[in-house]
């Protein structure tokens, strides 16, 4: 007689979906925000654009700090502390420069 195979037990699905989806989503959100900032700069709204790009860098730092390494994906460059400090510093610097530089786009 042939043995009856039992079905494989179902794997629990994480609340937010698969890790690969989150890995792509974290990077995609940061890249889209940064790209919107670049478009704003290209359209001569350099203050808004630089602040948007800075905000994207701060967002990248926050995601790198809060999410585990298996989920963050390409936002991982070095150690967590290094990634957060560099991204946060660059983001805050871009936001501050957007706020304090006087004059319009051409001077």
Secondary structure by P-SEA (a helix, b strand, c coil): cbbbbcccccccccccccaaaaaaaaaaaaaaaaaaaaaaaaacaaaaaaaaaaaaaaaaaaaaaccccccccccccccaaaaaaaaaaaaaaaaaaaccccccccc
